[in-house]
Amino acid sequence: MALIAVAAQAETAAPPSVLLAGANVPRAKALALDAALIKGWRVAVSERERVVFETRLETPASAGPPGVVLGKVAPPAQTLLRIRADFTATGDGVRTALRATETWYAGTRQQWSTDVTSPYRDNLLNALRSLREQWAAIAPQGAARAAAASDAGERRAKPRASATPARAEPSAAPSGSIAAPAQAARRVPESLRREHSAPPPEDLPVGVWAYHAEELAVSRGCELDERGAVLLREEDGAEVHRVDCRDGTSMLIRCDRERCRDSG
């Protein structure tokens, strides 16, 4: 009974989260997808307000199912780590929360899963901080200041961390899991920052590399209209965006993991 109670508590505990001040759900989701894909994570589930990333672990993050603990079943060569990101719109922006789950013997009759958010908490918090920094690089100045204030408040309110379970191996996750991509360090033009103060309508499709497409359009002299980059289609692992400019012209831009370029 005690083990059941502990498991239930782990599943219902509030996961680590961060507020992306001034963001909307499509933008928050696009940033998270961009970061995870560049780090090599696979997208297992993608819905309007949540996405699930997964990767394989060589070293388990948990003790495993009872059969393994009792020495009756051999552990697998790899386990499956899934990170679920939930995006909740608030009056101040989007609250992004992360939760981690490990699955043993995935896809077999022996499949067994457990919540590992607690041992991975530091990794998840680092990923959330990186996501907020990435958003701050393209968010309106007011949103960036709000994010900094929120970060300070969360640090003051953060409780003392409990000891990490002996079996937990947070370092088993890829370094910088779901962290901001390297491109986020580039300087974003002021015109791009200004246009992001008017987020696109929620019903317009937003691609993973939308803000990179917008940045290229701005470098070509486009003054973005309020819609920003609109995802037209996905093909061969790339995205084709239409970026509309205030002068009535538009540009087609194709983006993949390597770069964005004109698509004619």
N, C-alpha and C positions, 0 to 999 in steps of 0.2 A: 504493500500500500504506500509506503514512504517513497519508493522509486516512482510510482505512478504520479504521486503528488508533485515530485520534483520535475518530472517530464511535463506535466500540465502547466506548471508555473513557467517553465522555460518557453513553452509555446505561446503563452498569453502575455508574457512580459513585453512592455513597449520596446520596439526595436529602435536602434539609433536613427536619428533623422536630422535634417537640416532644412532651413527655410531659404528658398531661392527668392529673395525679395523682388517683387515686380515681374516675376516670370509668369508664363502660362503653361499649362500642362504639355502641349505639343513641343514647346521650346525645351522644357526641362527633360522630357523624354528623349528628344533628339540629342541633347548634350550627353546624357548618360549612355545612349547607344553608341555614339561616336567614340567616347572614351573606352568603352568596353571592347568594341570591335577592334580598335587599334591595338589593344593589349592582348588580343588573341582569344577572347571569350566568344563562345557560341551563343546565339539567341535561341532559347528553347521555346519561349512564349512571348508574344508581343500583343498587347491589348491597349485600348485607349488610355487607361490610367495605371497600367502596370506592365512590367517587362521582367522576364526571368532569363538570367545569363547562366551558363554552366561551363565547367572545365573539369578535367580529370586531376585527381590528387594521387601522387605516388605514396605519400604518407597519410594515413587516415587522420581525421580531425577528432574522431570519437573512439570509444572503446569497442564499438560495434554491437551487433545483436547478441542475445544470450548464448547462442551456440558457439560463437567465437570466444566470448568471455570465458566460457566453461571449457574451452579447448576441444569441443566436439566438431567444429566446422572450421575449415581452413579459410583464412582471410583472402579476399581477392587481391589481384596484383595492383588494382587501382580502385579508388572510390570516386563517386561523382559529387562534386560540389556545385550547388545551385545558389545563386544570389537573386533574391526577389526584390525589385525596386517598385515601390508604390508611390504614385504622384497624386497628391490631394490638393486641390485648389482651395485657397483661403483668401480672405480679404486683403492680405498683404503680399500674396504671391503663391508659391507652390511648396508645400511641405513634402520633401522626398525622404522616404524611409527605406532602410535596407534590412533584410533578414536572410540568414544563411541556413541552408539545409544540406546535410550529407546523406547520400544514398549508397548503400552497399548492395552488390550483386544486381545492379540496375538491369531491368529487362528480363529478369529470371523469376522463377517461382520463389526464390529466396529473398527477393528484393525487400530491403528494410531501410527506412529513413529516420533521421533524427534531427532536431533543431540544434544547430551549432552557432547560433548568433552570439551567445555569450563568449565562447573562446575566440571568436573572430571579431569581437567588438572593436578592438583597436584598429584592425584592418578596415573595417567598415567605416569607422569614424574618419580615418585618413582619406578614404575614397570620397566621403561626403564633403570633407573640407576642400579636396581638390576640385570636386564638382562645383562648389560654391565659388571658388577662385576663378574657374573657367567662366562661370556665368557673370561674375563681376567684371570680367574683361570686355564683355559686350553689352552689359546692362546699362541703363541710364545711370547718371551719376547719383541720383537720389536713391536708386535701388542698391547701388554699391555701398553707399553710406549705411543704409538700413541693414545690409548683410553684415557689415563690420560690427554694428551695434548688437545684432543678434548673436554673433559669434562671441562677443565679450560677455553677454548675458549668460550664454550657455556654459562658458568656462567657469563663471562664478557659481552657477547652480549645479555644476557637475559633482555628484557624490564621489566619495573615495572609492576607488576601484577595488573589487574583491580579488582574491587570489585566483590565478588562472588554473583550471583543472590540469592535473598532471598529464592526462592523455592528450590534451589539446595541443595542436601544432599549427598555430596561426601562420607561421612562416611558410607552411606548405603551399599556401596560395601564391599565385604569381605575384612578383614584386610590383607594388603599386596597383593592386587589383582595382579595377574600375576607376582608375585615377584619370586626371585630365590628360588629354593627348598632348604631344610635344608642340603641336601647332598653336596651342593656347598661349604660348609664350610670345608669339609674334605681336607686334604693335597693331592694334585695330584702329582703322581710320576714324576720325571724329564723326564723319558723316554716317558711318555704319553705327557708331554708338548712338547718335541722335535718332536714327530711324528705328532702332530697337525700342525706343520709348513708346512706340505705338505697335504693340504685338499684333500679328496677323489674326484674322478671324479664326475661331476655333475649328470651323468646318473645312478649312483649307489644309490639304495634306502637306506635312512638313517632313522633309527627308533628314537622314542622319547627318549629311554634310551640308545642310542648308546654309549655315552661317559662313562656311567657306565659300560657297557659291556667291553669296552676297558680297563677301570681301573682294572676290575677283571682279565682280561687276562694278564695284566702287572704284577699283583700280583702273578700270576701263573708262571711267568718267560718268558712270551712271549715278544719278541721285535717286536713291530707292524710294518707291512709293510705300504706302502703309502696309501693303501685303507682303513685302519681302520676297523671299524665294519660295516658289510653289513647286512641289514635286509633281512632275508629269508622268514619269514612268521609271521602272527599275529594269535593268538589263545587264546580264553578264557580270553581276557583282558591282555594278555602277548605278548611279542615279542621274537622271536628266532633269534639271531644274529650269523653270522659266523665271527670270528675274525682270520685273517691270520697273521702268524708270518714270520719273515725274513728267518728263517731256513727251510721254506717250509711246516711246520706243520700248522694246524688250529684248532680252538676251537669252539664248539657250546655252546652258552651261552643264557640262558633264563632269561628275566628280566620282572618284573611287578612293581607295585607301592611299594611293600614291599622290594624287594631285587633282586640281580642278582645271578645266580647259574649256575653251569655246567649243560649242557643239554645232555651230552653223546657224 
